[in-house]
Amino acid sequence: MDVLDLSLSVQRALRSLDALVLEGHLRTHVAEMMAGGEVDRAVQELLRLYKVPDKT
């Protein structure tokens, strides 16, 4: 149980870190791309991040 508790704690911490990094990325890099007219590139970047990989 201790190992499972530790593993879940680490996973929660990493999700929190991911959320912070993503927010910073959206507020800076993605916002700059959108403002600079690179909307398609910004969308593709975000889709690549969230797209589920093919299982083929």
DSSP file (Angstrom, degrees, kcal/mol; ACC not computed):
  #  RESIDUE AA STRUCTURE BP1 BP2  ACC     N-H-->O    O-->H-N    N-H-->O    O-->H-N    TCO  KAPPA ALPHA  PHI   PSI    X-CA   Y-CA   Z-CA
    1    1 A M     >        0   0    0      0, 0.0     4,-2.9     0, 0.0     5,-0.2   0.000 360.0 360.0 360.0 -36.5    0.0    0.0    0.0
    2    2 A D  H  >  +     0   0    0      1,-0.2     4,-2.4     2,-0.2     5,-0.2   0.908 360.0  48.6 -61.1 -41.1    2.8    2.4    0.8
    3    3 A V  H  > S+     0   0    0      2,-0.2     4,-2.7     1,-0.2    -1,-0.2   0.908 112.4  48.6 -66.3 -41.1    4.2    2.1   -2.8
    4    4 A L  H  > S+     0   0    0      2,-0.2     4,-2.7     1,-0.2     5,-0.2   0.918 111.2  50.0 -64.5 -43.6    0.7    2.7   -4.3
    5    5 A D  H  X S+     0   0    0     -4,-2.9     4,-2.1     1,-0.2    -2,-0.2   0.923 113.0  46.8 -59.5 -44.2    0.2    5.7   -2.1
    6    6 A L  H  X S+     0   0    0     -4,-2.4     4,-2.4    -5,-0.2    -2,-0.2   0.919 111.4  51.1 -64.3 -44.1    3.5    7.1   -3.1
    7    7 A S  H  X S+     0   0    0     -4,-2.7     4,-2.4     1,-0.2    -2,-0.2   0.921 111.0  47.8 -60.4 -45.1    2.9    6.4   -6.8
    8    8 A L  H  X S+     0   0    0     -4,-2.7     4,-2.3     1,-0.2    -1,-0.2   0.877 110.7  52.2 -64.6 -37.3   -0.5    8.2   -6.6
    9    9 A S  H  X S+     0   0    0     -4,-2.1     4,-2.2    -5,-0.2    -2,-0.2   0.912 110.2  47.9 -64.4 -42.2    1.1   11.1   -4.9
   10   10 A V  H  X S+     0   0    0     -4,-2.4     4,-2.5     2,-0.2    -2,-0.2   0.912 110.7  51.6 -64.4 -42.9    3.7   11.4   -7.5
   11   11 A Q  H  X S+     0   0    0     -4,-2.4     4,-2.2     1,-0.2    -2,-0.2   0.904 110.4  48.6 -61.7 -41.8    1.1   11.2  -10.3
   12   12 A R  H  X S+     0   0    0     -4,-2.3     4,-2.1     2,-0.2    -1,-0.2   0.908 111.3  50.2 -64.6 -41.3   -0.9   14.0   -8.7
   13   13 A A  H  X S+     0   0    0     -4,-2.2     4,-2.3     1,-0.2    -2,-0.2   0.906 110.5  49.5 -63.7 -41.6    2.1   16.1   -8.3
   14   14 A L  H  X S+     0   0    0     -4,-2.5     4,-2.9     2,-0.2    -1,-0.2   0.880 108.4  53.1 -66.8 -37.3    3.1   15.6  -12.0
   15   15 A R  H  X S+     0   0    0     -4,-2.2     4,-2.2     2,-0.2    -1,-0.2   0.905 109.9  49.1 -62.7 -40.1   -0.5   16.5  -13.1
   16   16 A S  H  X S+     0   0    0     -4,-2.1     4,-2.0     2,-0.2    -2,-0.2   0.917 112.0  47.9 -64.1 -43.2   -0.2   19.7  -11.1
   17   17 A L  H  X S+     0   0    0     -4,-2.3     4,-2.7     2,-0.2     5,-0.2   0.924 110.0  52.7 -62.7 -44.8    3.2   20.5  -12.7
   18   18 A D  H  X S+     0   0    0     -4,-2.9     4,-2.9     1,-0.2     5,-0.2   0.910 108.1  51.4 -56.7 -43.3    1.7   19.7  -16.2
   19   19 A A  H  X S+     0   0    0     -4,-2.2     4,-2.3     1,-0.2    -1,-0.2   0.904 111.2  47.2 -63.0 -41.7   -1.1   22.1  -15.6
   20   20 A L  H  X S+     0   0    0     -4,-2.0     4,-2.2     2,-0.2    -2,-0.2   0.921 114.1  46.3 -65.5 -44.5    1.3   24.9  -14.6
   21   21 A V  H  X S+     0   0    0     -4,-2.7     4,-2.3     2,-0.2    -2,-0.2   0.921 113.2  49.8 -65.1 -43.5    3.6   24.3  -17.5
   22   22 A L  H  X S+     0   0    0     -4,-2.9     4,-2.8    -5,-0.2     5,-0.2   0.918 109.4  51.3 -62.3 -43.7    0.6   24.2  -19.9
   23   23 A E  H  X S+     0   0    0     -4,-2.3     4,-2.6     1,-0.2    -1,-0.2   0.928 111.1  47.9 -59.7 -45.0   -0.8   27.4  -18.6
   24   24 A G  H  X S+     0   0    0     -4,-2.2     4,-1.4     1,-0.2     5,-0.4   0.899 112.0  49.9 -62.1 -40.5    2.5   29.2  -19.0
   25   25 A H  H  <>S+     0   0    0     -4,-2.3     5,-2.4     2,-0.2     6,-0.4   0.913 112.5  46.8 -64.8 -43.6    2.8   27.8  -22.5
   26   26 A L  I  <>S+     0   0    0     -4,-2.8     5,-1.1     1,-0.2    -2,-0.2   0.906 112.8  49.2 -65.0 -41.6   -0.7   28.9  -23.5
   27   27 A R  I  <5S+     0   0    0     -4,-2.6    -1,-0.2    -5,-0.2    -2,-0.2   0.749 128.3  18.4 -72.1 -23.3   -0.2   32.4  -22.0
   28   28 A T  I  X5S+     0   0    0     -4,-1.4     4,-2.6    -5,-0.2     5,-0.2   0.751 129.9  26.4-110.5 -80.0    3.1   33.0  -23.7
   29   29 A H  I  >5S+     0   0    0     -5,-0.4     4,-2.3     1,-0.2    -3,-0.2   0.912 125.7  42.7 -60.3 -50.4    4.1   30.9  -26.7
   30   30 A V  I  ><S+     0   0    0     -5,-2.4     4,-2.6     1,-0.2    -1,-0.2   0.915 114.8  50.8 -66.3 -41.9    0.6   30.0  -28.0
   31   31 A A  H  ><S+     0   0    0     -5,-1.1     4,-2.6    -6,-0.4    -1,-0.2   0.902 111.1  49.6 -61.0 -40.6   -0.8   33.5  -27.4
   32   32 A E  H  X S+     0   0    0     -4,-2.6     4,-1.9     2,-0.2     6,-0.2   0.902 110.6  49.6 -65.2 -41.2    2.2   34.9  -29.4
   33   33 A M  H  <>S+     0   0    0     -4,-2.3     5,-3.1    -5,-0.2    -2,-0.2   0.928 112.8  47.1 -63.3 -44.1    1.6   32.5  -32.3
   34   34 A M  H ><5S+     0   0    0     -4,-2.6     3,-1.6     1,-0.2     5,-0.3   0.933 112.8  48.2 -63.1 -46.3   -2.1   33.4  -32.4
   35   35 A A  H 3<5S+     0   0    0     -4,-2.6    -1,-0.2     1,-0.3    -2,-0.2   0.821 109.6  54.5 -64.2 -30.1   -1.4   37.1  -32.3
   36   36 A G  T 3<5S-     0   0    0     -4,-1.9    -1,-0.3    -5,-0.2    -2,-0.2   0.332 122.9-104.5 -86.7   8.0    1.3   36.7  -35.0
   37   37 A G  T < 5S+     0   0    0     -3,-1.6     2,-0.5     1,-0.1     3,-0.3   0.588  86.0 124.6  83.8  10.0   -1.2   35.0  -37.3
   38   38 A E     >< +     0   0    0     -5,-3.1     4,-2.2    -6,-0.2     5,-0.2  -0.298  22.7 138.7 -97.0  49.9    0.1   31.5  -36.8
   39   39 A V  H  >  +     0   0    0     -2,-0.5     4,-2.7    -5,-0.3     5,-0.2   0.925  68.9  50.2 -61.7 -47.9   -3.2   30.1  -35.7
   40   40 A D  H  > S+     0   0    0     -3,-0.3     4,-2.6     1,-0.2    -1,-0.2   0.899 111.2  49.5 -59.7 -40.7   -2.9   26.8  -37.6
   41   41 A R  H  > S+     0   0    0      2,-0.2     4,-2.2     1,-0.2    -1,-0.2   0.910 111.5  48.9 -65.3 -41.4    0.5   26.2  -36.2
   42   42 A A  H  X S+     0   0    0     -4,-2.2     4,-2.0     2,-0.2    -2,-0.2   0.920 112.6  47.8 -63.9 -44.0   -0.7   26.8  -32.6
   43   43 A V  H  X S+     0   0    0     -4,-2.7     4,-2.7     1,-0.2    -2,-0.2   0.924 111.3  50.5 -63.9 -44.4   -3.7   24.5  -33.1
   44   44 A Q  H  X S+     0   0    0     -4,-2.6     4,-2.4     1,-0.2    -1,-0.2   0.889 108.7  52.8 -60.9 -39.5   -1.5   21.8  -34.6
   45   45 A E  H  X S+     0   0    0     -4,-2.2     4,-1.4     2,-0.2    -1,-0.2   0.922 112.2  44.3 -62.3 -44.2    0.9   22.0  -31.6
   46   46 A L  H  X S+     0   0    0     -4,-2.0     4,-1.8     2,-0.2    -2,-0.2   0.884 111.9  52.3 -69.8 -38.4   -2.0   21.7  -29.1
   47   47 A L  H  X S+     0   0    0     -4,-2.7     4,-2.4     1,-0.2    -2,-0.2   0.905 106.7  53.8 -63.5 -40.0   -3.5   18.8  -31.1
   48   48 A R  H  < S+     0   0    0     -4,-2.4    -1,-0.2     1,-0.2    -2,-0.2   0.873 108.3  51.1 -60.8 -36.0   -0.2   17.0  -31.1
   49   49 A L  H  < S+     0   0    0     -4,-1.4    -1,-0.2     1,-0.2    -2,-0.2   0.889 122.0  29.5 -67.5 -39.9   -0.1   17.3  -27.3
   50   50 A Y  H  < S+     0   0    0     -4,-1.8    -2,-0.2     2,-0.1    -1,-0.2   0.538  89.6 114.1-102.6  -8.6   -3.6   15.9  -26.7
   51   51 A K     <  -     0   0    0     -4,-2.4     3,-0.0    -5,-0.2    -4,-0.0  -0.415  67.4-124.4 -69.9 136.9   -4.0   13.5  -29.6
   52   52 A V        -     0   0    0     -2,-0.1    -1,-0.1     1,-0.1     3,-0.1  -0.678  33.1-114.2 -78.7 128.5   -4.3    9.9  -28.7
   53   53 A P        -     0   0    0      0, 0.0    -1,-0.1     0, 0.0     2,-0.1  -0.281  32.1-102.1 -64.3 147.7   -1.6    7.9  -30.6
   54   54 A D        -     0   0    0      1,-0.1    -3,-0.0     2,-0.0     0, 0.0  -0.374  20.0-142.5 -64.6 147.7   -2.8    5.4  -33.2
   55   55 A K              0   0    0      1,-0.2    -1,-0.1    -3,-0.1    -3,-0.0   0.097 360.0 360.0-100.1  21.9   -2.6    1.8  -32.0
   56   56 A T              0   0    0      0, 0.0    -1,-0.2     0, 0.0    -2,-0.0   0.443 360.0 360.0 -94.8 360.0   -1.5    0.5  -35.4
